[in-house]
Amino acid sequence: MSQPAIDNLYNDAPGLPWVERDARDRRSRLTELLARVSREAAEGEDLEAVLRRIVDCLVERMPVAIASIVLLNEACTHFVHEVWAGELTLNVLQPADDWPVSKGAAGRCVRTGVAQLIANVDLDPDYLAGNSEVRSEYLVPIRHRGRLHGVLNIESPQSDFFTAEACEVFDAIAAQVAGTIHLARVVRELETANRKLHALSMQDGLTGIANRRQFDAALQQLWTRLVKGSVPLALLMVDADWFKALNDTAGHLHGDECLRALARLCEGQLRGEDDLVSRFGGEEFVLLLPGRDLEAAVAVGEALRQAVARQRLEHPASPIAPYVTVSIGAGATWPSEGGQPEGLLLAADRAMYAAKARGRNCVVAKFVG
Ligand SMILES: Nc1nc2c(ncn2[C@@H]2O[C@H](COP(=O)(O)OP(=O)(O)OP(=O)(O)O)[C@@H](O)[C@H]2O)c(=O)[nH]1
């Protein structure tokens, strides 16, 4: 549809006082403004850009010197952000200046919770001049379902501009803006909640380290990356010894405590940016060590085994020591184009079972060719 001739509405006769315009002309200009603002409010994903287009619209199409949308903080005690259009020729308060709602006509709008019509700015004790041409001002609370988001501020060089019908349209515009801000905040809150949920879905609830899902994704990603750089990849499978007996004799809560301590000890062995420890299963952990060959991986495994033993986590039912010990399987390979990471996982798992068979509390290595 082509743009109606009404474009550039106000500027067709900028000097003409608002009330001297024909009543039908005024109404159609206001209706057109409202339609435009509604369209702007419905478009775009960026709140700042939408608010800017709305204030631009007000200044371009009406006898308005300054139009602004001033947003409040959560507690509604301060203005924290302003989007404005028009001509600010004098120094006025900006949200960046620590602007409490105790100041200015916009502050009064927040304090009283109702629209403020200032027919003569010279007589208003709260008016803060931003442009010496301004004669009248209208301020409307931007409120969505009882929650106050800010104030819509319109300043005109004409003293008779804010007729009842004009104010009604600005009230409707403030309601539109409130809906837009509400929607943008809901979207932002949802995005934050989604990010938190995603992080939680990748984390083990008991120990706080990565869970199996995160491990699987990291292994796949690393494999693909390391193929290109011809860099080795090592993996340690760490399994607590005689854990069933520990639970049975010392109780599950003590068992849980030991699992948390083991997770911290595994974390203590991580060095590289992409090193990762995850809880692989019940009392099993896996360390992903990119850039380490089998010899280096065995060294990390041995350091971990000794650190666990030094911790002296009480184990009243282990036949090999009065404290918790771990059996560790180490695997390493050079990721190759056609290869699969599962082979590495299997090798470390087999090595771990070999460590169990060898009497536990030891490290066994297996290279994957
Ligand atoms: N406290 C606690 N125990 C768990 C948890 N997850 C798994 N387990 C227990 O870990 C035990 C693992 O037992 P098994 O697989 O038989 O192995 P094990 O007793 O450690 O014997 P080896 O591995 O052969 O040394 C089971 O009794 C599980 O119930 C957990 O989150 N908390």
The ligand as a Gaussian input file, in Angstrom:
#p B3LYP/6-31G(d) Opt

LIG

0 1
 N       25.757000     -42.202000      47.876000
 C       25.609000     -42.368000      46.584000
 N       25.813000     -43.577000      46.021000
 C       25.659000     -43.722000      44.697000
 C       25.290000     -42.653000      43.877000
 N       25.226000     -43.097000      42.604000
 C       25.527000     -44.411000      42.623000
 N       25.819000     -44.797000      43.883000
 C       26.161000     -46.111000      44.380000
 O       27.436000     -46.542000      43.938000
 C       27.473000     -47.946000      44.066000
 C       28.278000     -48.525000      42.947000
 O       28.419000     -49.890000      43.201000
 P       29.079000     -50.942000      42.239000
 O       28.812000     -50.536000      40.807000
 O       28.634000     -52.284000      42.674000
 O       30.611000     -50.763000      42.426000
 P       31.490000     -50.744000      43.730000
 O       30.762000     -51.172000      44.945000
 O       32.122000     -49.390000      43.810000
 O       32.582000     -51.801000      43.418000
 P       33.831000     -51.652000      42.481000
 O       33.523000     -50.601000      41.488000
 O       33.973000     -53.000000      41.867000
 O       34.977000     -51.317000      43.346000
 C       26.026000     -48.420000      44.072000
 O       25.728000     -48.978000      45.341000
 C       25.214000     -47.168000      43.840000
 O       24.008000     -47.152000      44.584000
 C       25.062000     -41.392000      44.488000
 O       24.726000     -40.391000      43.839000
 N       25.229000     -41.290000      45.817000

